[in-house]
Amino acid sequence: MKSTGIIRRVDELGRVVIPIELRNQFNIVEKDPIEIYVDGSSIILKKFEPNCIFCGNTKDLHSYNEKLICEDCSKKIGNLTNEQ
């Protein structure tokens, strides 16, 4: 993990401002969803990107039963059902 040297205080509502330089670097704009992860004693923020529930791919996604699945996994599943 790389330190940015930037320090921010948590406000009375528990909010932390992400500096504009980092928002620009990671293409984060107002209203973008952010995922929060915990790794040991670290809190990790990541811009949320919808992904395939099977392989994690973020491209060519389709919705099936309110779940996202990529084109490749969709084809693989189609092949499984055709083989049976």
Backbone torsions as a table, in degrees:
resi	resn	phi	psi	omega
1	MET	NA	137.8	-176.0
2	LYS	-106.2	130.4	177.9
3	SER	-78.3	139.6	177.1
4	THR	-92.8	-16.3	-176.2
5	GLY	80.0	1.8	-179.1
6	ILE	-93.7	133.0	178.0
7	ILE	-123.4	132.0	177.8
8	ARG	-128.7	148.0	176.5
9	ARG	-93.8	148.0	174.4
10	VAL	-80.4	131.4	179.9
11	ASP	-83.4	-179.0	-175.0
12	GLU	-64.4	-17.4	177.3
13	LEU	-99.1	5.8	178.0
14	GLY	84.9	13.5	-177.1
15	ARG	-91.4	149.5	174.8
16	VAL	-129.9	132.6	178.6
17	VAL	-83.8	129.5	174.6
18	ILE	-87.2	120.8	-176.7
19	PRO	-57.2	147.3	-177.4
20	ILE	-57.1	-36.1	180.0
21	GLU	-60.8	-41.5	179.3
22	LEU	-73.7	-38.1	176.9
23	ARG	-62.0	-41.0	177.8
24	ASN	-66.6	-43.7	-178.7
25	GLN	-59.5	-37.5	-176.6
26	PHE	-105.9	14.7	176.6
27	ASN	52.2	48.5	177.7
28	ILE	-101.6	123.6	178.8
29	VAL	-120.0	169.1	-179.1
30	GLU	-52.5	135.4	178.3
31	LYS	79.6	-1.0	175.9
32	ASP	-65.4	138.1	175.5
33	PRO	-75.6	141.3	-179.9
34	ILE	-122.3	129.3	176.1
35	GLU	-87.4	146.1	179.5
36	ILE	-118.3	124.2	178.8
37	TYR	-118.1	156.1	173.7
38	VAL	-122.6	130.3	177.7
39	ASP	-132.1	98.1	-175.5
40	GLY	64.2	-118.9	-180.0
41	SER	-99.5	12.8	-178.6
42	SER	-105.6	144.0	171.8
43	ILE	-107.4	127.4	-176.6
44	ILE	-118.0	128.3	176.1
45	LEU	-103.9	136.3	-179.3
46	LYS	-141.5	134.8	175.8
47	LYS	-61.7	129.0	-178.3
48	PHE	-73.0	131.3	173.5
49	GLU	-128.0	120.9	176.7
50	PRO	-57.0	142.5	-179.2
51	ASN	-145.7	165.2	179.7
52	CYS	-63.2	134.6	-178.9
53	ILE	-69.1	-16.4	-178.5
54	PHE	-96.2	-49.6	-172.0
55	CYS	-114.5	-12.6	179.4
56	GLY	87.7	-0.7	179.1
57	ASN	-58.6	144.5	-179.6
58	THR	-109.2	3.7	-177.4
59	LYS	-110.7	151.1	176.2
60	ASP	53.9	51.7	-177.7
61	LEU	-89.5	143.3	175.3
62	HIS	-128.6	149.5	178.7
63	SER	-93.0	131.7	174.9
64	TYR	-137.2	119.1	-176.4
65	ASN	50.4	44.3	178.5
66	GLU	64.3	19.3	174.7
67	LYS	-118.9	149.5	178.8
68	LEU	-95.1	136.7	179.4
69	ILE	-140.3	138.5	-178.5
70	CYS	-82.7	166.6	-178.3
71	GLU	-60.0	-43.1	-178.4
72	ASP	-62.6	-47.1	-179.5
73	CYS	-67.1	-35.3	177.1
74	SER	-60.1	-43.5	178.4
75	LYS	-65.7	-41.5	179.3
76	LYS	-62.5	-41.3	178.5
77	ILE	-65.9	-40.5	176.1
78	GLY	-59.6	-39.3	177.5
79	ASN	-66.5	-37.4	178.7
80	LEU	-63.4	-44.5	-178.1
81	THR	-71.0	-28.9	178.2
82	ASN	-74.2	-27.7	-177.9
83	GLU	-75.5	-23.8	-175.1
84	GLN	-82.4	NA	NA
